[in-house]
Amino acid sequence: MLKKYGIQVGQKLGIFLSIVVNFSNPGTIVLCGGLSHAAKYFSPRLKSEVNTRAFRSASKACKIIVSKYTHINLEL
């Protein structure tokens, strides 16, 4: 069941991130928080969607990584 939803999440998030990559051409996108827990289920599909939908030069220049930190405390 998680694999099924992971594919759907990866597809939708990949479509969104391909737009971000085409628009702003970031060097790195970091997935963090709750997303990092489930990344193994959606990450392959997400990267496939970005590589398929984004401009080739932009998608090759952008690294998509998963943070090992799920919670960052920013108390001042």
C-alpha positions in Angstrom: 0.0 0.0 0.0 2.8 2.4 0.9 4.5 1.6 -2.4 1.3 2.5 -4.3 0.9 5.8 -2.6 4.7 6.4 -2.9 4.4 6.2 -6.7 1.5 8.7 -6.7 3.3 11.1 -4.3 6.5 10.8 -6.3 4.7 11.6 -9.5 2.8 14.6 -8.2 5.8 16.0 -6.3 8.1 15.3 -9.3 5.7 17.3 -11.6 5.8 20.2 -9.1 9.5 20.1 -8.7 10.1 20.0 -12.4 8.3 23.3 -12.7 10.5 24.7 -9.8 13.6 23.4 -11.6 12.6 25.0 -14.9 11.6 28.3 -13.3 14.4 28.9 -10.9 17.2 26.5 -11.9 18.3 25.6 -8.3 21.6 23.8 -7.7 20.1 21.6 -5.0 16.7 20.7 -3.7 16.6 19.3 -0.1 13.6 17.2 1.0 13.2 17.3 4.7 10.8 16.9 7.6 8.1 14.2 7.3 9.0 13.7 3.7 12.4 12.3 4.6 10.7 9.4 6.4 9.0 8.2 3.3 11.5 9.1 0.7 12.5 5.5 -0.1 8.9 5.0 -1.4 8.6 8.1 -3.7 12.1 9.2 -4.5 12.8 7.1 -7.6 9.5 8.2 -9.2 10.1 11.8 -8.2 13.6 11.9 -9.8 12.2 10.2 -12.9 9.5 12.8 -13.3 11.9 15.7 -12.8 14.4 14.2 -15.4 11.5 13.6 -17.9 9.7 16.9 -17.5 12.4 19.5 -16.7 14.8 20.9 -19.2 17.7 18.5 -19.6 20.4 21.0 -18.6 18.4 22.2 -15.6 17.6 18.7 -14.3 21.3 17.6 -14.7 22.5 20.6 -12.8 20.0 20.1 -9.9 20.7 17.6 -7.2 17.7 16.3 -5.2 18.7 15.0 -1.8 16.9 13.8 1.3 17.9 15.3 4.6 18.8 12.9 7.4 17.4 15.4 9.8 13.6 15.2 10.3 13.3 18.0 12.8 15.4 21.1 13.3 14.9 23.3 16.4 15.4 26.9 15.5 15.0 28.5 18.9 16.5 32.0 19.2 
